[in-house]
Amino acid sequence: MSSGYEVLQPTQLDIEQLLMAKAHLGTKNCNFKMLKYVFKRRSDGVHVISVNKIWEKIVFAARAIVTVKQAADVCAISNGNQGQRAILKFSSHTGATAIAGRFTPGTFTNQIQKAFMEPSILIVTNPQVDHQPIRESSYANIPVIALCDCDSPAKYVDIAIPCNNKGVHSVGLVWWMLAREILRLRGDQARSLTWEIMPDLYFYRDPTEIEEEERNAAAKATAAQQEDQWEEPAVAAEPALEAAPQIQPIGTFAAGETAPSTAVAAGDDWGSAPTAGDWGSN
């Protein structure tokens, strides 16, 4: 276990995250094989799982997964909605093979079908929901790691990670911690550095909520665009007009100035033919 190694001890942030995700809250019913992971029982009958046990089993499962040479030989399965997004993110970060949704019977036993596979380690989210792959793994001698609640059956489960496997945040956080610990043991992620992947990416989101958020965002964008269109454009400053020259009226001239001669000499006829010559005579 991790109790003998100081480097594998959980930090204060890890404990707070497990508590905030309610990963330590079990069920009112408890399987006799899960009693060793129970810290106490509340007055309302809910069993409280030891947070230290949760962390120790996460590290123990990660150490077992790291021993597999080919990362694709690790198979993560989740038939329930709570863990489907988590296993897809887990497989993308660790290189494991994910089976989200319905598990095809005979995947581990029937060699004729195209989906036949022989994984080295099997990881399931809920032993009650994923009972078919657990049973087939017992036929093929495949080790099983399972996220077990207080009332989960532990039959054919080799490594049980005690946690709340029915909560969305609890399941996503445990898968996130498992992926982070695997990367740390492989040397891909330093323990002194914070992993840039947030646990929110492992949380399941209801499609109806996503659609509603998209509609609200689209409505806000449309309203903002309409407001921008109805705003009056700013009026540009008109250029300053040059002062028009002042015209002096006729008869008002300064002393010493004479008005230009505009009178026509007597006897001049404007319509008479030019005296210089006839242009059409040539």
Disulfide bonds with the S-S distance in Angstrom:
none
